């Protein structure tokens, strides 16, 4: 079911988001999560390594994810998810089959800003 269109926002608001590219260096099952999810460790270059809980189990296995570049918002406050502290929000598109990750179509440096 399509989600309703969100209200308009300003370009200034968009510019406040820290959207960066990172490489998943580890992915593991997260059995304590309420919804099926993986615990990801992501290298963001100069920003360091960050963790994320991602509900992307329908289309990806942990092995598929390692060494994969992704796009994430890195400046949200960390969120405690059970025993795990999720520090970034990995971005994807919701489909009938599951979440499809947003990724660069060519390699870019870890930590690169998305405009």
Buried (B, 14 or more C-beta within 10 A) or exposed (E): EEEEEEEEEEEEEEEEEBBBBBBBBBBEEBEEBEEEBBBBBBBBBEBEBBBBBBBBBEEBEBEEBBEBBBBBBBEEEEEEBEEBEBBBBBBBEEEEEBBBBBEEEEEBEBBBEBE
